[in-house]
């Protein structure tokens, strides 16, 4: 039996969404070195187009930049949490806004973790690895 889009077998898939190509490349390299498959999107709209496409693998974790034009991470998390196929997927917010790191709006919006910019790539890999293994907080595996 061939693995399907929801059960691919093999490496876990991470969707990295950031409007800065260098950040996407840095995250891709570090996540691939840790054994993940990685897809990229340049804004929230492109990420959602990939995420709702049922012919594609559903990611095990999504990494979203908070500030992208025109569709930022806050727009994308609202769309993700309102979609039944995507609600179980853990999402990491990557932000340069220090107040986001301690803001109750982050978890209230549906983010499962938050990492500040500039970030340590090892920290992002650790957070993504934990979420890929454990799923959404309090919800079990996706």
Secondary structure, DSSP 8 states (H G I E B T S, - for coil): ----SS---SS-EEEEE-S-HHHHHHHHHHHHHTT-EEEEESSHHHHHHHHH-TTS---SEEEEES--SSS-HHHHHHHHHTSTTTTTSEEEEEES-GGGGG-HHHHHHT-SEEEESS--HHHHHHHHHHHHHH-BTTTB--
